[in-house]
Amino acid sequence: MDIQLATRDYALCLSNNTITEPTGGTWVSAAAIYLGATGPVNGSWIQSLCAELNVTQPLYGSWVIALADHYGITQPKNGSWWFAIADEVCNGIPATPCIWGVNTNNFGNEGRIWAATTPCGAPVAGPEDWEQAANIWEQEPENWEAI
């Protein structure tokens, strides 16, 4: 996705296009509300957004840099921390590692919790219905993680 308006594009990608307007007055507030916030924290929607993502401290005195750090971003892109954040959320590999039994990252039509101990890669073309797939994945070698 080409980033046009960083905070709007961040909110759209974060919500999988569920957010359609700047609820609460801004795109940052809309993202925070989408994640479960009920209002600003210390008068700040960015701090509220960070709180919803378990980011509890500003980094170098900045909540935006702390948010970037949450996504593994170490420097601005195109001169903007927000651009880097939006680009990562919209175009990057998911920051949430796929860990068995912990998260709900989906592969194709798969609805069960799945994962590996490394960050998720880009999804393979699909969707693949595991129940009807030609590959019999139950019969894969037990040491498949080492493959």
SULBEL-V590512 format. One record per residue. RES is the residue in one small letter. SS is DSSP state (2 for helix, 1 for strand, 0 for the rest). PSI is psi in radians with two decimals (* if undefined). NEAR is the number of other C-alpha atoms within 8 Angstrom. Layout:
RES & SS & PSI & NEAR
RES & SS & PSI & NEAR
//
This chain:
m & 0 & 2.32 & 5
d & 0 & 2.21 & 3
i & 0 & 2.13 & 9
q & 0 & -0.95 & 5
l & 0 & 1.85 & 6
a & 2 & -0.85 & 12
t & 2 & -0.65 & 11
r & 2 & -0.84 & 10
d & 2 & -0.64 & 12
y & 2 & -0.87 & 13
a & 2 & -0.73 & 14
l & 2 & -0.83 & 12
c & 2 & -0.71 & 11
l & 2 & -0.67 & 10
s & 0 & 0.09 & 10
n & 0 & 0.77 & 7
n & 0 & 0.34 & 9
t & 0 & -0.67 & 6
i & 0 & 2.21 & 12
t & 0 & -0.19 & 6
e & 0 & 2.81 & 6
p & 0 & 1.28 & 12
t & 2 & 2.35 & 9
g & 2 & 0.00 & 7
g & 2 & -0.42 & 7
t & 0 & 2.89 & 8
w & 2 & -0.54 & 12
v & 2 & -0.77 & 13
s & 2 & -0.66 & 16
a & 2 & -0.72 & 15
a & 2 & -0.76 & 13
a & 2 & -0.77 & 15
i & 2 & -0.72 & 13
y & 2 & -0.67 & 9
l & 0 & -0.12 & 8
g & 0 & -0.01 & 7
a & 0 & 2.57 & 11
t & 0 & -0.12 & 5
g & 0 & 3.07 & 7
p & 0 & 2.69 & 12
v & 1 & 2.17 & 8
n & 0 & 0.63 & 5
g & 0 & 0.20 & 5
s & 1 & 2.18 & 8
w & 2 & -0.57 & 12
i & 2 & -0.66 & 12
q & 2 & -0.63 & 11
s & 2 & -0.78 & 14
l & 2 & -0.80 & 15
c & 2 & -0.74 & 14
a & 2 & -0.68 & 9
e & 2 & -0.43 & 11
l & 0 & 0.22 & 6
n & 0 & 0.48 & 6
v & 0 & 2.00 & 11
t & 0 & -0.18 & 6
q & 0 & 2.48 & 6
p & 0 & 2.72 & 11
l & 1 & 2.21 & 8
y & 0 & 0.62 & 6
g & 0 & 0.18 & 5
s & 1 & 2.24 & 8
w & 2 & -0.54 & 12
v & 2 & -0.75 & 10
i & 2 & -0.63 & 11
a & 2 & -0.68 & 14
l & 2 & -0.75 & 11
a & 2 & -0.76 & 14
d & 2 & -0.64 & 9
h & 2 & -0.62 & 8
y & 0 & 0.10 & 10
g & 0 & 0.29 & 7
i & 0 & 2.29 & 10
t & 0 & -0.16 & 6
q & 0 & 2.72 & 6
p & 0 & 2.80 & 11
k & 1 & 2.36 & 8
n & 0 & 0.59 & 6
g & 0 & 0.23 & 6
s & 1 & 2.26 & 8
w & 2 & -0.73 & 12
w & 2 & -0.68 & 11
f & 2 & -0.76 & 14
a & 2 & -0.72 & 14
i & 2 & -0.86 & 14
a & 2 & -0.75 & 14
d & 2 & -0.72 & 13
e & 2 & -0.80 & 10
v & 2 & -0.63 & 13
c & 2 & -0.58 & 11
n & 2 & -0.19 & 7
g & 0 & 3.08 & 7
i & 0 & 2.44 & 10
p & 0 & 2.38 & 9
a & 0 & -0.41 & 8
t & 0 & 2.07 & 6
p & 1 & 2.65 & 11
c & 0 & 1.89 & 14
i & 0 & 2.19 & 11
w & 0 & 2.22 & 10
g & 0 & 0.08 & 7
v & 0 & -0.73 & 7
n & 0 & -3.13 & 10
t & 0 & 0.64 & 8
n & 0 & 2.36 & 8
n & 0 & 2.57 & 10
f & 0 & 2.02 & 10
g & 0 & -2.24 & 10
n & 0 & 0.01 & 9
e & 0 & 2.24 & 9
g & 0 & -0.10 & 7
r & 0 & 2.79 & 6
i & 0 & 2.27 & 11
w & 0 & 3.02 & 12
a & 0 & -3.01 & 12
a & 0 & -3.11 & 10
t & 0 & 0.04 & 8
t & 0 & 2.80 & 7
p & 1 & 2.60 & 11
c & 0 & 2.49 & 12
g & 0 & 3.10 & 6
a & 0 & 2.48 & 5
p & 0 & 2.55 & 6
v & 0 & 2.58 & 5
a & 0 & 2.45 & 5
g & 0 & -2.59 & 5
p & 0 & 2.72 & 7
e & 0 & 2.15 & 9
d & 0 & 1.87 & 9
w & 0 & -0.56 & 7
e & 0 & -0.37 & 4
q & 0 & 0.19 & 5
a & 0 & 2.56 & 8
a & 0 & -0.51 & 4
n & 0 & 2.31 & 4
i & 0 & 1.52 & 7
w & 2 & -0.38 & 5
e & 2 & -0.39 & 4
q & 2 & 0.13 & 5
e & 0 & 2.69 & 7
p & 0 & 2.56 & 5
e & 0 & -0.37 & 4
n & 0 & 0.56 & 6
w & 2 & -0.49 & 7
e & 2 & -0.44 & 4
a & 2 & -0.13 & 4
i & 0 & * & 4
//
